[in-house]
Amino acid sequence: MKKLFFLFALFTLCGLSAQKDIFQSNRFDQLSKNHRTLAIIPFFVHLDLDNGISGKELKVLEEKEGYAVQNALETYFGRGKKRKKFTVAFQNSEDTNALLAKKNISYNNIDRYTIRELASVLNVDGIISGNLDINVLLSEGLSEDFSFMDYILGDADYGRIGIKISDGDSGKLLWKYEQEITKKSGKNTDDLIDKMMKKAARRFPYDKESRRDRS
């Protein structure tokens, strides 16, 4: 009985933590009412690796991780039945990256462009972007060798991820979700994004059920 109570309390705390890490603009419904398509751009990544690699090599790895998050989000939003759950469509990442490249916008200079400029180039209503600060190569997978107490306490802090949705017309931040990355967050980028978005599903503003609840 004590064990069941402990687990219930743990899941309750996790749920409260997820809510605390989510921001939604009080103007979301007003600014997003005509949204039909969102684009996911590569994430801005800061890698803190303690293995003596050069700055040039580090930049290459950060770019790789940034595209891995973009691909993982596209996979999550486009997977089977999930696609029908959302009130918007998500631009194919290959199309997104090709359109950016045509305007000479690359991973190395995309931060010089505003949300409004990017939305115009991509012909979308909103932009999904974000930051990943991490001290491991998430795309290559995390070690699954940990104890039960590591799992419960969430030891081995690898960093933090933040996902943002911004309105293309105004450039305003509409929604943001941040989460620490630990051993129990997921074994790789795809697993992390899948678990993270499932946890936030009822608070994801383009989810049909979430939107119905706000009506």
N, C-alpha and C positions, 0 to 999 in steps of 0.2 A: 504493500500500500504506500509506504514511504517513497519507494522507487517511482511509482506512478505519479505521485504528487510532485516529486523532483523534476521528472520529465515534463509534466504539464507546465510547471513554473518556468522551466527552461524555454519551452516553445513560446510561452506567453511573452517572455522577455525579448525573445528574438523578433516576435511580431511587433512589439512596441518599438524596438530598435529600428526596424525597417521603416516604420512610419516616421520616426524622428528624422531619418536620413533623406526623406522625400520632400521636395518643395514643389508647390504648384501655384502659379500666378493666379490671383483673384480675377484676372482679366482673361483667363484661358479660354473660356467659352466664347467670349466676345471676339478675341483675336483669331481663334481657330475655326470659327463656324463655317468658313468656306474652304478649309483645307481638304485637299484630295490626295496629294502625293507628297511624301517626305523623302529626302535623300540622306543617306548615311555617309559621312566623310571619314577618312582615316583619323584615328585618335592621335592626340598629341601625347607623346610618351617621354617620360624621364626615367632612364635606367640608372640604377646605382649598383653597378657590378664591381665586386672586389676581386678582380682577377687580372689587373694590370693591362687591359687591352687599350689600344690607342683611341684617341678621340674620333678619328675617322671610322674605325670599326664600330665604335659605340653608336654613331649616327646611323649606320647601316642597320644595326640591330634594333634601334628605336623605331626606325621606319618599318621594319618587318613586323614588330609587335603592334604598331599602329594599324597596319593593314589587316592584321590577324583579328583585331577587335572589330573592325568594320565588317569583315567577312562573317564573323561569329554572330553579329547582330542581324545581318541580312539572312543568315541561315535560320535564326530563331524566328524572325518575323515572317519568313516565307515558308515555314515548315507546315505542310499538309493542312490540317483543319485550323491551325492557328490563324492562317491568312484570312479566314472568314470571320474571325473574332474582332477584327479591327475596322474602324470607320474610315481609314485611309489606306492607300497603297504605298509601297516602298520601292523607290527606284532601284533597278538592278545596279549593283555596285560596279560592275564592269562598264556600264553606261556612264555612271557618275564619274569614274576615273578617266574615261575616254573624253568626256566633255570638258573636264578640268584640264586635261593635257592639251586639248585643242587651243585653250586660252593660255597655255604655258604656265598653268598653275600646278605645282608639284608639292610633294610632301614638305619640301624644304622652304617653300614660300607661301603656303596656303594660309599661314597665320597673319599675313599682311592684308588679307582680304576680309571685308566685313561680311556678316551673315547675309545682309541684303544683297551684296555683290555676288556671293556664292549662289544664293537662291535664284538670282537672275540668270547667271551662267547655266545653271542646271535646270532652269524652268520648273521649279518645284515650289510648294507652298511653305515648306519648313525644312529646317536642317537639324539632323541628329549629329551631335559632335560630343567630344569629351576628352578627359585627361586620364592617363594611366601613370601613376608613380609606383615603381616596383623595383625590387632588388634581385629578381630572378627572371629567367626567360620563360614567361608563362606559356608561350606558344609551343615550347618544346616539352611541356608537361612538368608537373610538380611531383615531388616524392610522396608516395603513399605510405611510407614507413613511419607510422606514428602510433603512439599509445592511446588508450581509451581516454586518459585524462587530457592529452593534447586535443582530442576531438571535442571534449566537453568545454575546455577552457579556451579553445581557439588559439593555442600557442603557435609560435612561428609566424610572426607578422611579416608578410611579404610586401605590403604596400597598400595602395588605395586606388579605387577607380571611381570616376564620376561620369555619368551619362547626362547630357543636356539636350533639350529640344527647344529650338528658337523659331520664332515666327519670321517667315521670309520677307514679308512686307515691311514690318516695323523693326525687325532685328531684336525684338524683346525676348528675354528668357521666359519660356512658358512652363517648363518642368525640368526638375533636376533630381537625380538619384545618386547618392554616394554610398560606397560600401568599402569597408576594410577587406583586404585579401589575406586570408590565413590558410592553413592546411585544409580546413573543411570547406573552403569556398568553391573548390572545384579542381580537378586534376589537370586541366589545360584551359585555353581560352574559350573554346566552345562550351565546355562544361561550366565554367565560371559564369558566362553570359546566360546560359540556360537556367541555372539555379537562381541567379540574381534576378532575372526578369520574371521568373515564376513567383518569386517571393513578393515582387512588386505588382503582380498581375492585376489585383483588384484596385490598385492605385494608379495604373497606367492610364493616362487620360484619353487615349484613343481606343481603349477597350470598350466594346459595345455595352457590356454590363455596367462598367464604371460610369459611362456617360448616361445610361438610363437611370442610375442611382442618383445622379446629380440633377436630373430633370424634375 
